[in-house]
C-alpha cells in the first residue's frame, strides 16, 4: 500500500506521519504472504548485500559455530549445555540442576521473560534479525543454497512459471537433497542438547530397532526442520512465533526498530532516466521498491512497523545502495524509532525501561544468590507413609524415616548422619551401615530415630538431623517425630 500525498501538508520537522500523509491502513488487516482468497503468496526475496548483511553474516557464522560445537564442549567433565527433560536433568555452563532445583528454573524463566520485555521495549526485534535460529538457518544457510542453485529472485520467479525440464528437476532434487541433509544434521545436534552427544552416538551406531524412541525422535526432528525451512519459511515468524505477536504490546514510540524516515522520503516519486536529481518538491524516496523486493517476509517497510518485520536489515542495505547511486545521504531506512524521526532525538532511557531494569537486576541478584549458595548435596527426610510410632522394651519411642540424597557433584560422597536435637534422640541405619552417594545420582536409605518419651514436646516433635561429610557438617534437615499423647495432670 502506498502513501497518498496530502498536497496542502507541509514538511516541517515534527509533523506527524498521520497528518502529513493519508495512507491506506488496509495492509494491517492481513499478513503479506496470504492473498484475499486465503492462498499462500510465495516470497521470492532478492539476494541481500551490503554493510549490514556482511555484519550479520559474521554474527551468524559465530552463532552457528557455537550451536554445532556446543554438544562437544565440556566443562568440568560435563556437557556445556544439556536439557534432558526425559530424565529431568539439566546442565547449564557445567552446572547440573535436578528436579529439586525447580524453583531455580522458575526464577530463571521469569528473569528471561523480563529480559525479553526490557530488550524489546528498548531495541525492538533485534533478536529476530540477528540471533534467532529460524532467521539464521533460513537466511544464512537454506536461502543461500537456493540462490546458489536457482539464482536470484527474478530467475526463481521466471523458472516457477516455465514448463518442467530435466535441468530444473536436477536443480530441485539437488536443492531438496541438500535441505534434507542439513535438516538431518540440525536434528542430530538438537537431539544432542536433549539427551547428550554420547547417547546420540549410540543411537546412530546401532540398528534403529534397538533405540526406536531415539530413532523416531530424530526422524520427527528432521522432518520438522525440513518442512519449516523448505516450505513453511517466513510463516513461522508471522503465524507461529508468539514473540512477533508480543511486539504489538511491547513496542513503544521510543523502541529502536528498522524504520523508514517518512519526513525525508515523502512525497515519494519515481526518478526518470533523463532527470539528474530529485526535485525539491519530491522526497528522497524514488519509489524503486527495492526495500520490498529484498524483504524476506514480503512487506513494505514504508508502511511503518508491521507484525511480519523481523528487523533483518535487508531493506536498509538495499535503500542505502540506491541512495548512493542517486547521490543522496544514506539512512532513509535505518535503525531508529518513531520519536527519533518525529522529534529528531532518540531517547532510550525512559521510566518504563528503568522500571524493567530494576526488576531485572533484582531477579538476577536473587537468582545469583540461590545458585552460589546451592548445596552440592540435597537431602530430603520424610516419615515413611503409613507408619506411626513404636515403643521399645526400654521405654524409647521410635519412628522410621525415608531419607533421600541427591549428589550434584562428579565425586562419590560419603556421608554420616546424627540427630542434633532434641537431646537424648539417636538414629540408626536400617540395612547397610554406611552411606555413599554415587556420582550425579540419587540415593535412598531408611533410618530409625529413637527418643525417650521425656524428650517429646507434644504429638509431633521437630527433630533436626545433621548431615556430615568427612566430619564436617554440610547441611541440617528437619522432620516431624510422632509420639504418644501425654496425659494431662488432673489437680485435685
Secondary structure, 3 states (H helix, E strand, C coil): CCEEECCCCCCCCCCCHHHHEEECHHHHHCCCCECCCCCECCCCCCCCCCHHHHHHHHHHHHHHHHHHHHCCCEECCEECEEEECCCCEEEECCEEECHHHHHHHHHHHHHHHHHHHHHHHHHCCHHHHHCCHHHHHHHHHHHHHHHHHHCCHHHHHHHHHCCCCHHHHHHHHHHHHHHHHHHHHHHHHHHHHHHCHHHHHHHHHCCHHHCHHHHHHHHHHHHHHHHHHHHHCCHHHHHHCHHHHHHHHHCCCCCCEEEECHHHHCCCCCCCCCCCCCCCCCCCCCCCCHHHHCCCCCCCHHHCCCCCCCCCCHHHHHHHHHHHHCCCCCCCEEEECHHHHHHCCCCCCCHHHHHHHHHHHHHHHHHHHHHHCCCCEEEEEEECCCCCCEECCCCEEEEEEEEEEEECCCCCEEEEEEEEECCCCEEEEECCCCEEECCCCEEEEEEEEEEEHHHCCCCEEEEEEEEEECCEEEEEEEEEEECCCCCCCCCC
